[in-house]
Amino acid sequence: MAHAWKGYRENSWGQDELKPVSRVSSNDFGMGLTLLDSLDTLWIMGMDKDFDEATEWVTQNLDFSRVTQTVSVFETFIRVVGGLLSAYELSGRPIFLTKCVEITDILLAAFKSPSGMPYSLLSMSGRSTHNHGWAGGGCVVAEVGTVQLELRALSHFTGDRKYADIGDRAFFALHDTPNKVAGGLYPFFVSNTNPPAFVSNSVGIGALADSFYEYMLKAHLQTRGTEPRFKAMYLESSAAIINKLVRTTNDGVTYVVDYNGMSEVTKMDHLACFAGGMFTMGAKKISDLPDAARHLSVGLGLTQTCYEAYKAQATGIGPEVMTFVTNPHAAAAKKTSIVPWNHNANYILRPEAVEALFYAYRLTGDTKYQDMGWEMFQAMERHCKVAAGYTGLRDVTRINAGYTDKMESFFLAETLKYLYLLFAPTDLISLDDFVFNTEAHPLRVFSPTW
Ligand code: DMJ
């Protein structure tokens, strides 16, 4: 973290993200994205001077009224709102709550739609909204269902329940949209009409849907299990995922597939590794979960698979999308190989595999997950570290195959934080007291008074 932060501080201070090879910055958000996404990591790691310096930048320079970009509402929620909430939660400094309210009140314009589901994109200057053309004109399920932890925490901090209500309305509108697959699987795109309708048939738990399932469980845990609606959704959807999308090979490799509306697609996104953590946590935290042993074996099985996906590549780092090839010859050992799917062999510093290890270690106490994390971290040190920070890789199956030249803000917010916490005392951000938003920003659990 010290190395990544130094690179950002020296080359991109106050900008969104650093390109650590060319040492220039990108500014898709115009809000000092890496700085805001990193605040709580600095705090947790005891980098106090850096935290103070970043706080000063927020106080003096963070001015949302000057931002002119058109931003992703979802990304701004999970990184900017989430980052500010955690910084406030951990440090108690009021400036973070003030800024959090400012940006959230701007983002709420995106929820002014017939269904109450947020549009994907918001112009920060004109406040106009629209959806991605590639989503059939509709909203993306993951984007609709991944703002609720943040909005509910903000209601808790401000005492104003409008935030929670707006997020919950969108979440349950999604739940009430007819024609889910197998009862609990949500097609990727949904029209922003009243009533809403799904505008695709494809389902999966990687890109486009992932964190919606994660938030069913985490919203339940955030308010100490006081709201049965979230739990009911998680029970329905987690069972549907296990019954319809989870596969285990003869040699014991557990993975998830997508379904494209007509047939199964044997591909698993790196993003879907988050489900290792989700199933493990559901099994351990929901005391009356039906078939909890199966949920635990799926959670730990997916965690193991994501580790194996790293180990199987020449760089020791897992690909963006993987597939599973089992040797069909009876004479040969029926060993499953994990290889990139359809040339998606890049790695963009994503956290989900180490995130799953963090949950597995914290919830089982088995130190083998620390060993796995150490191996993966060493591979990142060998292949992703450059003079000004860390970069993604173009092809994890070959050594020296080139850099993406991007240090994603989630590398500092998530990947490094989960790695650090994997080796820290378990009472540092205890899973009894905190839930992590999907960008790894910890939020304290609470009993709602609104
Ligand atoms: C992060 O922004 C979050 O983890 C999100 O849920 C998914 N994509 C990236 C990391 O891969």
Boltz pocket constraint, residues with backbone or C-beta under 6 A from the ligand:
constraints:
  - pocket:
      binder: B
      contacts: [[A, 78], [A, 211], [A, 271], [A, 350], [A, 351], [A, 352], [A, 410], [A, 414], [A, 438], [A, 439], [A, 440]]
      max_distance: 6.0
